[in-house]
Amino acid sequence: MTSDSRPTTLHDQTYRRYTGARLAPGAAWAVIALTGLRGLVRKKFFLVVMLFSWAQFVVRAVMLYLAANLPQVDVLAPTPEMFREFFEQQGFFVFVVTVYVGAGLISTDRRVNALQIYLSKPLTRVEYIAGKLAILFALLLVVTWLPAMMLLLLQVVFAGDMTFLRENLFLVPAMTLFGLLYALMVSFTMLALSSLATSARYAAVLYAGALLFTEAIFGILRGVTGSSALSWMSFRANLAQVGDLLFQVPPRYDTPWPVSLAVVIGVIAVSVWVLERRVRGVEVVT
């Protein structure tokens, strides 16, 4: 027999203090949000949807350019109603982005039991929900608030003066408040429905069904009563009523705006309650 004369290398397996980068407490949500956004930008369909969502911006920008160079064409002149209509006409892309991005944000994690893994780390439920919410919330602002603000800036650039902006300075807070409220309500609602399902498709059906059902009920009651006072029953109508108030345009429904605002806040509050109940590291069985 021959013995191996090579020296034996021993590896120290004792505890060593972690020397890597450390995140500040409460910053873990940003990792979830950035990871989710990076995953989305790798998908061609998502990029196509986001590209088409800015088509109206291009059309409106051309209209503003023509209005600045052809002042005799009054129909192209910018008005507060034009910016209000921009948000409303972006509704289709808001729906597509919400369903495509938001339906699987939590339902996918529930299907593969990833919540237990997430919440077994130094990560709180609030951070987990905030990270997931930030993904959809940021994208909805990119579809609505960002292009609207850029249109207002282009109007100033094309006109060569700030007359329109000075006369309609309320548009800046109006678009900001409405954009934030719009994105918050939609994001929280979709996230809550996603937490109720283990399938992204089922969550998408729940969201679409909620929108269509509330709109259908309001439409039927409006036809029967001949009044729009029950518009508070429709998700879309409540947002529209609050938007009309912020943009200082005549309200389209008979429902008092405080009622519509209360319903919007109530929907957000119920969504937060659902998320608090459904996002758990261990499913509680009673």
C-alpha positions in Angstrom: 0.0 0.0 0.0 1.1 3.5 -0.7 0.1 6.4 1.4 -0.9 9.8 0.1 1.7 12.2 1.1 -0.3 15.3 0.0 -1.1 17.6 2.9 -4.7 17.7 4.1 -6.5 21.0 3.8 -8.9 21.8 6.6 -11.7 24.4 6.0 -12.8 26.4 8.9 -16.6 26.1 9.2 -17.1 28.2 12.3 -19.4 31.2 12.5 -18.3 34.2 10.7 -19.9 37.6 10.9 -21.7 38.7 7.7 -19.7 41.3 5.9 -21.9 42.0 2.9 -24.1 45.0 2.2 -27.0 45.5 4.6 -30.3 47.1 3.8 -31.8 49.7 6.1 -34.8 48.4 8.1 -38.0 48.7 6.1 -36.1 48.9 2.7 -36.8 45.3 1.6 -39.9 46.4 -0.2 -37.7 48.1 -2.8 -36.0 44.9 -3.6 -39.3 43.2 -4.3 -40.5 46.1 -6.5 -37.3 46.4 -8.5 -37.1 42.6 -9.0 -40.7 42.6 -10.3 -40.1 45.5 -12.6 -36.9 43.9 -14.1 -38.8 40.7 -14.8 -41.6 42.6 -16.6 -39.3 44.6 -18.9 -37.9 41.3 -20.2 -41.3 40.4 -21.6 -42.1 41.6 -25.1 -45.8 41.7 -24.7 -45.5 44.0 -21.7 -43.2 46.3 -23.6 -45.7 46.4 -26.5 -48.6 47.2 -24.2 -46.6 50.0 -22.5 -45.6 51.4 -26.0 -49.2 51.5 -27.2 -50.4 53.0 -24.0 -48.4 56.2 -25.0 -50.1 56.4 -28.4 -52.7 58.9 -27.2 -49.8 61.0 -25.8 -48.3 61.2 -29.3 -51.7 62.2 -30.8 -52.3 64.8 -28.1 -48.8 66.2 -28.5 -49.4 66.7 -32.2 -52.7 68.5 -31.5 -50.9 70.8 -29.0 -48.2 71.6 -31.7 -50.9 72.4 -34.3 -52.8 74.5 -31.8 -49.7 76.6 -31.1 -48.9 77.0 -34.8 -52.5 77.3 -36.1 -54.3 79.5 -33.6 -57.2 80.0 -36.0 -58.2 76.4 -35.5 -60.1 76.8 -32.2 -61.0 73.1 -32.0 -57.4 72.2 -31.2 -57.0 74.8 -28.4 -56.0 73.1 -25.1 -58.5 73.1 -22.3 -58.7 71.6 -18.8 -61.4 69.2 -20.3 -58.7 67.9 -22.7 -56.5 66.8 -19.8 -59.5 65.3 -18.0 -60.4 63.3 -21.2 -56.8 62.1 -21.4 -57.1 60.3 -18.1 -60.5 58.8 -19.0 -59.3 57.6 -22.4 -56.3 55.9 -20.8 -58.8 53.7 -18.9 -58.4 50.8 -21.4 -54.6 50.6 -20.9 -55.0 51.0 -17.2 -57.2 47.9 -17.3 -54.8 45.9 -19.5 -51.8 46.7 -17.3 -53.7 46.1 -14.1 -54.8 42.6 -15.2 -51.6 41.6 -16.9 -49.3 42.8 -14.2 -51.4 42.7 -11.0 -53.4 39.5 -11.3 -50.4 37.3 -10.5 -48.5 39.5 -8.0 -49.7 37.6 -4.9 -51.8 34.7 -6.4 -48.6 33.2 -8.0 -46.8 33.3 -4.6 -49.8 31.6 -3.0 -49.9 28.9 -5.6 -46.3 27.9 -5.1 -46.4 28.5 -1.3 -43.8 31.3 -1.7 -45.4 33.4 1.0 -43.9 31.1 3.7 -40.4 31.6 2.2 -40.8 35.4 1.8 -42.1 35.9 5.4 -39.6 33.5 6.9 -37.0 36.1 6.0 -36.4 39.4 7.8 -39.4 40.7 5.8 -42.6 42.0 7.3 -46.0 41.7 5.7 -46.2 45.4 5.2 -42.9 45.4 3.3 -44.1 42.4 1.2 -47.4 44.1 0.3 -45.7 47.5 -0.3 -43.2 45.9 -2.7 -45.9 44.2 -4.7 -48.1 47.3 -4.6 -45.2 49.5 -5.8 -44.9 47.5 -9.0 -48.4 48.0 -10.2 -48.7 51.5 -8.7 -45.6 52.8 -10.5 -46.7 51.4 -13.9 -50.1 52.9 -13.6 -48.6 56.3 -13.0 -46.4 55.8 -16.1 -49.6 55.2 -18.1 -51.6 58.1 -16.7 -49.9 60.8 -14.6 -46.5 60.9 -16.3 -47.8 61.4 -19.9 -50.4 63.9 -18.7 -47.7 66.0 -17.0 -45.5 65.8 -20.0 -48.4 67.0 -22.2 -48.8 70.1 -20.0 -45.0 70.7 -20.3 -45.2 70.4 -24.1 -48.0 72.9 -24.2 -45.8 75.4 -22.5 -42.9 74.6 -24.9 -45.0 74.7 -28.1 -46.8 77.9 -27.1 -43.6 79.7 -26.1 -45.3 81.2 -23.0 -46.9 80.2 -19.8 -50.3 81.8 -20.3 -52.3 78.6 -20.4 -50.4 77.2 -17.4 -50.9 80.4 -15.3 -54.6 80.4 -16.1 -55.0 76.8 -15.3 -52.4 76.3 -12.6 -54.9 74.0 -10.8 -54.2 71.3 -13.4 -50.9 70.4 -11.7 -52.4 69.4 -8.3 -55.5 68.1 -10.0 -53.6 65.7 -12.2 -51.3 64.7 -9.4 -54.1 64.0 -6.9 -56.3 62.2 -9.4 -53.4 60.2 -10.7 -52.4 59.1 -7.2 -56.0 58.3 -6.2 -56.7 56.4 -9.4 -53.5 54.3 -9.2 -54.0 53.6 -5.5 -57.6 52.4 -5.8 -56.9 50.2 -8.8 -53.7 48.8 -7.3 -55.1 48.0 -3.9 -58.2 46.4 -5.4 -56.3 44.2 -7.8 -53.8 43.2 -5.1 -56.6 42.3 -2.7 -58.3 40.1 -5.4 -54.9 38.5 -6.3 -54.5 37.6 -2.6 -57.8 35.7 -2.7 -56.8 33.4 -5.5 -54.1 30.9 -6.3 -54.4 31.5 -10.1 -53.6 34.7 -11.9 -56.4 34.0 -14.4 -58.9 33.7 -11.7 -57.8 36.9 -10.1 -58.1 38.6 -13.5 -61.6 37.3 -13.9 -62.5 38.5 -10.4 -61.3 42.0 -11.2 -63.0 42.2 -14.6 -66.2 40.8 -13.1 -66.2 43.4 -10.3 -65.8 46.3 -12.8 -68.5 44.9 -15.2 -70.9 43.9 -12.5 -70.9 47.2 -10.6 -71.2 49.1 -13.9 -74.1 46.9 -15.1 -76.0 47.3 -11.8 -75.6 51.1 -12.0 -76.7 51.1 -15.7 -79.8 49.0 -14.9 -80.8 51.2 -11.9 -80.2 54.3 -13.9 -82.5 53.1 -16.6 -85.2 52.2 -14.1 -85.1 55.3 -12.0 -84.0 57.8 -14.7 -81.5 59.2 -12.3 -77.7 58.9 -11.9 -77.8 59.4 -8.1 -76.8 55.8 -7.6 -73.5 56.2 -9.5 -71.7 55.4 -6.2 -72.4 51.7 -7.0 -69.9 51.8 -9.9 -66.2 51.8 -9.4 -65.6 53.7 -12.6 -68.3 56.2 -11.9 -66.9 57.1 -8.5 -63.5 57.8 -9.9 -65.1 59.8 -12.7 -67.1 61.9 -10.2 -64.0 62.7 -8.1 -62.0 63.5 -11.3 -64.6 66.0 -12.5 -64.4 67.8 -9.2 -60.6 68.0 -9.3 -60.5 69.2 -12.9 -63.2 71.7 -12.3 -65.5 70.4 -15.0 -69.3 69.9 -14.6 -70.0 66.6 -12.8 -71.6 64.0 -15.0 -73.6 62.2 -12.2 -76.1 63.3 -9.5 -74.2 61.6 -6.7 -72.6 64.2 -4.3 -68.8 64.1 -4.7 -68.2 63.4 -1.0 -70.1 60.2 -1.4 -68.1 59.1 -4.4 -64.8 60.0 -2.5 -66.0 58.0 0.5 -66.7 55.0 -1.6 -63.2 55.2 -3.2 -61.5 55.5 0.2 -63.8 52.6 1.5 -62.7 50.3 -1.4 -59.0 51.0 -0.5 -59.7 50.4 3.2 -61.5 47.1 2.5 -58.6 46.0 0.2 -56.1 46.7 2.9 -58.2 44.7 5.3 -58.3 41.7 2.9 -54.5 41.9 2.4 -53.9 42.0 6.1 -56.0 38.8 6.4 -54.7 36.9 3.4 -51.0 37.7 3.4 -49.7 35.4 6.1 -46.5 33.2 6.4 -48.7 30.3 7.7 -52.3 29.8 6.7 -54.5 29.9 9.8 -57.2 27.2 9.8 -60.2 27.7 12.2 
